[in-house]
Amino acid sequence: MTDDERMALIHAELDGDLSSQQRADLARLLLGDPQVRALRDELRGLCSRLDGVEQVEPPPHLKDSILRHLSSVPVVVGYRKASLGRWRLAAMVAGLLMAGTIVYETVQGPTPGSRETAGTMAADAPTALDSVAVGSGPVTGRATLYRDKSGLAVGLEVSAAEPVDVLIAAGGHTFRINGLGTPNPPRGTRHTVALPGVAMQGQDIELSFLMGERTVSRATLHAPSGP
Amino acid sequence: MRAGPYFVNEEDDPTLVLRCREGDRDAFERLVIRYQKPVFNVALRMLRNRQDALDVAQTTFLKAFEHLGDYDPAFRFYSWLYRIAINESLNALALRKPRGELDANTADDRAGPDRAAEGDQALQAIEDALMRISPELRTVTVLRHIAQLSYDDIAEALGLPEKTVKSRLHSARERLRDHLRQSGAI
């Protein structure tokens, strides 16, 4: 294996892009070559430090200054002709999304049959399509993509030392759940978020876990193509 | 402490932008509130100068407001906004060049973000290293690790193929590691 190939494997791991074969290759490399191990540790440390750079709060006067200057900004009234159709479509989708957004929480008790549900998906037995562990940083648990006849939904079972907000980006929509997670949630506690308007198109569904508006963990679910 | 999860159904960006285009300035204020912090932080890490970052953030929003008619809703609004912020940051860097090369020795640290308060050598080492790599590589690094954008978002913001974004980020990481090694930070 060349240096470039070794480096590509390490970066793929950092990017969460490793296939199972690549994961095995990398594991072998790390076991057999201390230099590769050191290199990988350095790059992981670097990424961790970059991710840990604190977000600086802008001064309050920034917003005021921007808004004060708006009156001096020339604005072209009306849309470009080329984007009229898209705007109408976007507005329609946004309207439908707002009207149709059904976000609900399902709390599943420790014993079968003791679940309490809300929302339109409760009556159907959902089919799990994908599931990933959320195991990095201060958030742990599992995210699962479900489908039933009402559509797609994401189930979240998370444990965190402090409340965590979750952003779910799927099919051009973003859903947000605030205040999930406790240090020791009762076993089987699951929060379910319906994804209205999100179709199965072989796309990735990106989950970002935030604490204090800072991303502390990520996960990706894959929605297979289907009817 | 919050009692439990609650769900937010805020107006999404396309709705707010649409309202802006209809002359609703409150909607634009909502977008400013939503994005001022990430835009400011991107500019801050690109420029390493608080005042310049404030100027870039302000210009970014004013340009966005002025050109809302050009915004194509097929793209994510924040990608478009970051694109403006990056371009403005690169312009600011270009204007700085006559004063000196953009390396750690000459990078303007009048306002290395709250340096005195932070007193954080690790952060300073990272900032030094960031200023030593090319603006092109810094851009992808900042968008990925500071703004926490996905590769897809970065590709959209920069108008580049995702593969190119990854390739640049990989180069950036290796250069950053080299600089941190040279400075003894790792």
Interface residues (C-beta under 8 A of the other chain):
Chain A: M7 A8 H11 L14 D15 E42 L43 G45 L46 C47 R49 L50 D51 V53 E54 Q55 V56 E57 P58 P59 L62 K63 S65 I66 L67 H69 L70 V73 P74 V75 V76 V77 G78 Y79 R80 S83 R86 W87 L89 A90 A91 V93 A94 G95 L97 M98 T101 V103 E105 P163 A169 G172 H173 T174 R176 I177 N178 G179 L180 H191 V193 E206 S208 E213 T215
Chain B: M1 R2 G4 P5 Y6 F7 V8 N9 E10 E11 D12 P14 T15 L18 R21 G23 R25 F28 E29 V32 I33 Q36 K37 P38 F40 N41 L44 R45 R50 L54 A57 Q58 F61 L62 F65 E66 L68 G69 D70 Y71 D72 P73 A74 R76 P113 D114 E118 A122 L123 I126 T141 H145 I146 Q148 S150 Y151 K166 L169 H170 R173 E174 L176 R177 L180 R181 I186
